[in-house]
């Protein structure tokens, strides 16, 4: 092991030691964030037992600490292990559209490409640009000075009305585009944007993903290069480059968009299954889930002694107020303390309907709070 790699791992170990001293349960909003995370994992990867969710969530929070460290460390990119179609991670005569995911130390791809002389245009949401953009530009400038680089690094805001035309010009000028294809909280679907999204499978659910990157690939003839970043158990970062997705000239654009985006998520799935605790997308993927039709319990088939439906609902406190969280529909309902206590102690109640009344009982059954 090189001395640089040994020192790098020592620093990450210090980060871990500091992280483990934090009482996460006292952190503001921890319970609600974890509950949303848990529901997302359960909807997409139901084969992971709920008992393992909190361990995964805390591992994810640690991975975010590691990712932040990597972003501040100029030499972290030099210690990356590359695999797959590595020749596509170097300066080329023609541009590429690098599609990556918020997995592992995901920002390191930009650092790696820039360090290797690639002219890079990074597509970011406005909120991500506001909080991370300046740091990414400073990181690129630090690399430029350290390694005497002359290539270009730019950020384009994905939310900007002119983003599509700007990126189109950059691609035609020979600059490569870097896109986080699994989205971000601010790029989630809004009413009236249905034509901008495509439905693709992800585990046990389908997600809505923006098709703009595939549209640009087809319009310009620039291939899409899927790239997956992940951290090995020994803490070393890996950047794995998969085979490119090449647009077919004069093919149907909509068909290409559907096929390309489906391939991107299909390529991602094996790595997500292998490193579920490294995907930041668990914190927001609920905003991209294709809605499911709610199922209603038929009146007249209600059990005599109903129980609280813990598979679908979670009880938690938000600002000290009791909250009922629907893990399927991601809706929160503020409830009374009396109802919370009833749900927690329902097995000791002789008649729930007699206690809450016929109307309330019927509503709780129809919503599947009770079953």
Secondary structure as GFF3:
##gff-version 3
##sequence-region A 1 371
A	DSSP	alpha_helix	3	20	.	.	.	ID=ss1
A	DSSP	three_ten_helix	24	26	.	.	.	ID=ss2
A	DSSP	alpha_helix	30	44	.	.	.	ID=ss3
A	DSSP	three_ten_helix	50	52	.	.	.	ID=ss4
A	DSSP	alpha_helix	53	72	.	.	.	ID=ss5
A	DSSP	three_ten_helix	76	79	.	.	.	ID=ss6
A	DSSP	beta_strand	81	84	.	.	.	ID=ss7
A	DSSP	three_ten_helix	86	89	.	.	.	ID=ss8
A	DSSP	beta_strand	97	100	.	.	.	ID=ss9
A	DSSP	alpha_helix	108	115	.	.	.	ID=ss10
A	DSSP	beta_strand	120	124	.	.	.	ID=ss11
A	DSSP	alpha_helix	126	128	.	.	.	ID=ss12
A	DSSP	pi_helix	129	133	.	.	.	ID=ss13
A	DSSP	alpha_helix	134	147	.	.	.	ID=ss14
A	DSSP	beta_strand	153	157	.	.	.	ID=ss15
A	DSSP	alpha_helix	163	172	.	.	.	ID=ss16
A	DSSP	beta_strand	176	180	.	.	.	ID=ss17
A	DSSP	three_ten_helix	185	187	.	.	.	ID=ss18
A	DSSP	three_ten_helix	194	196	.	.	.	ID=ss19
A	DSSP	beta_strand	197	202	.	.	.	ID=ss20
A	DSSP	beta_strand	205	210	.	.	.	ID=ss21
A	DSSP	alpha_helix	212	220	.	.	.	ID=ss22
A	DSSP	beta_strand	224	231	.	.	.	ID=ss23
A	DSSP	beta_strand	237	241	.	.	.	ID=ss24
A	DSSP	alpha_helix	253	274	.	.	.	ID=ss25
A	DSSP	three_ten_helix	276	278	.	.	.	ID=ss26
A	DSSP	three_ten_helix	280	283	.	.	.	ID=ss27
A	DSSP	three_ten_helix	285	287	.	.	.	ID=ss28
A	DSSP	beta_strand	313	318	.	.	.	ID=ss29
A	DSSP	beta_strand	321	326	.	.	.	ID=ss30
A	DSSP	beta_strand	331	334	.	.	.	ID=ss31
A	DSSP	alpha_helix	337	344	.	.	.	ID=ss32
A	DSSP	three_ten_helix	346	348	.	.	.	ID=ss33
A	DSSP	alpha_helix	352	356	.	.	.	ID=ss34
A	DSSP	alpha_helix	358	366	.	.	.	ID=ss35
###
